[in-house]
Amino acid sequence: MSEQPRLTTRALHKRFGGVIALKGVDFELAPGEVHALCGENGAGKSTLIKLLGGIHPFGGYEGEITVEGKRAEFKTPGDADAAGIAVIFQELALIPEMTVAENLLLAHAPIRGGLIDWNAVYQRAREILNEAEIDLDPTATVESLGIGQRQLVEIAKAIGKKSKVLILDEPTAALTDQEVKALLALVKRYKAAGISCIYISHKLDEVFAVSDRITVLRDGSSIITLDASKTRESEVIKHMVGRDIEDLFPRRKSEPGKPLLRVKDLYVAKKSGEQPFLQNIDFEVRAGEVLGIGGLMGAGRTELLMHMFGVWGVRHSGSVELDGEQVKGQTPQQLLDKGMALVSEDRKRHGLILSASIGFHLTLSKLASVTQSNGLINDALEHNIEEKLFKSLRIKARDLETVVGTLSGGNQQKVVLGKALHTGPKVLLLDEPTRGIDVGAKIEVYELINRMTAEGKAVILVSSELPELLGMSDRIYILHEGKASGPFKPSEVTQERLLAAAMGKEREKQAS
Amino acid sequence: MNTRIPLRSLSMLIALILICAFFAVKQPVFLSARNLSLLSIELSVTAILALGMLLVLLPGHIDLSAGSGVGLTGAVAAVMVFDARWPAPVALLLAAVMAVVVWGAMGALIVRQKIPAFIITLGGLLVFKGLHWLVIRNQTIPVVEGGKENIYSLLTTYYLPPIVGAGLGLAVVAAQVYSSQSARKRRISYGFQVDDGETNFLKLFVGAQLVLLLVLIANQYRGLPLAAVILGLVAYATHVITQHTPFGRYLYAVGGNEEAALISGVPIQRTVIGAFGLMGLIVALGGFMETAYSGASTSTVGSLMELDAVAACVIGGTSLRGGRGTVPGVIFGALIMATLLNGLTLMAVSPEIKYIARGVVLALAVWVDVKLAGK
């Protein structure tokens, strides 16, 4: 790497009021290099790319950023853009109602005679998509596209602007395996064309598949830069958490008791009058058991949990029994009372009231437990309960009054879990409980699952991560297009076989 | 660490002081005991409606029909008293029950049939206005026969005897000191952040002075107006409801994130219908007071009051998207709106200019708040 680096940062420091977000980040990106940034949530990855993208403007930080040897002073995202740096955030900046072409050329549509030249717009959009080697219809509206395709639109936008540095923030968090493969292939092709890429992901297999070097951030500092071809995953994890992790999945088996949840021949449609999407679902979960449910995005995992929890779909036939009682048509409030709780996949949408405090959340689902006979909430009692949950979940925050919107993903997830735990559930439905949270917090979630089953509760664990599913479940079902295959025993099944089942191959085999 | 009162919460206080200083200089009678007493009555109606509005804004809705509702409920009660010769307490009770039922029904339409509150209550604004004019047949219906008094007319004409008012003021101050000290102790024991001793004392001192000052000034005129006492009670009740009951928590949860609230087991329908039911009760109360203040139900009573209520909430830091807002903030916002109207009226400003001035102040206040929030 004797060439001039495309981008460097030196001794970057950034603070938000009293909180230090970055305290010394040294980073170097070579031309045509894919450089991964790894680190737990809160390690400073997001802050770093916001500095690089001009979102936190020059003057608000210490240290130096250079682009191709020249000192960069980005005051706006537009400045970073002009310097050839394109950041693609998790939350995409697209307008759903507009077409792909309109989104691509939003800011600089070709004008003729004071009006937008629509023919030129579509032609230019086609050129950009060709150049980016992305196969998309420029006349399709963005809302008609899947998440993966929407991401491609953002990437095409960056390529269209002749960006030299592409920064991808958790680009695969919501993608199917196939989409992930396509995206990684695309990154490699851009790399061959000399475009540098900063790749941020929690998924280490992707990081190793695509990157040349890996820089680990921890607590706002750059810890080490590793050569990807000479490094093992465990080493990266060690640097991320700052300690060795012997066992990622510390599942402790407990003796299964009586069945707490029984699902029989369940057929559920999205709306009345439609064909059932979930078909012939049949399983039971016993006290002390973890039932794993896998499958690709859109296979019906979330829908199954949401249906059991009374917020999705119209049941055609079949039954759900919670500890011997029929569940049909109850509201979440009634189900929580009966002992079922759901921790949903999308924390920010279904789990949290971002403007409210930690304490507000912890008792929200069962305020009756802290309400006196005169209808008022007993402050002291409530505080006691909240303090216990706060400590036992090891939520990292100043105190119970901290607003949850300011917490890291892992701590937010602990708040959602605490909210469910306070209801004293017999059956806990966990939908991707470790998505987007760091390794340390993941292990704490696993420990919590162990604690739940040891207390005789039943857990359903939905996960896209096969190692997690294999490591934490006692039995596994795989959903594909609303149909289940299984059960699989974790000790007797490979990742490959589960993946095949998720792609629909297992059912074909069973059918034949 | 020394706690500073953030500029953002001070900015409205500064604005209020500036507004008062302006009127005091331009129109010295502004500071007279009589005018300040009247101002406290005008404030009471605006603030009570704004507190109701807070209850529907918190879960993310709005009530545009409040002003028309004020006119209608006041008219219904007036007709029952003056035309039908029913006892005033019965008339007030019936009109209040009617309002609770109608507002509850609007809440049910909003949350069950998924019609936006904006539309339902906009419809309510028009329907109630029409009904109001029908009920009074476009005439002037007094709230009591000439020269007599009843509980309806006394709402805004009764003043507490000075000695009772003074006692009440002292009791309120004592309660303030006690509750704030015990809350402070509790927060310290929880390890929460508290103001340092000095700031804490200053806040209490200013609060206590304001209450005692109000009593003193009011006693120089006719005594503490009953309307101000009613406002105190409504404010206290609203504060307790929003901060210390499960229903209050639900209001914030629904407005903060309805989907998350549903999954968390919050009874969304009951919460929204409850908020509108309470709004109905408050509209009725505001309607009686506003009508009593005018002495009779006329076709203009209550007109556009919903906008003052929304403005007071917004100035006081309530979010129109829901999930954010407090009782003290709303009272403050109402104080600014009521002071402005009172002062402009004293200066004999024409109605045209009054509207323009209030609109400008509203926009200005929110602009300053947005600017300071970004800091």
Interface residues (C-beta under 8 A of the other chain):
Chain A: F309 V311 T331 P332 Q333 L335 L336 D337 L342 S344 R349 H350 G351 L352 I353 L354 S355 A356 F360 H361 L364 S365 K366 L367 A368 T371 G375 L376 I377 D379 A380 H383 E387 R398 D399 L400 E401 K419 T423
Chain B: R186 Y190 G191 F192 Q193 V240 H244 T245 P246 R249 Y252 A253 G256 N257 E259 A260 A261 L262 I263 S264 G265 V266 P267 G323 R324
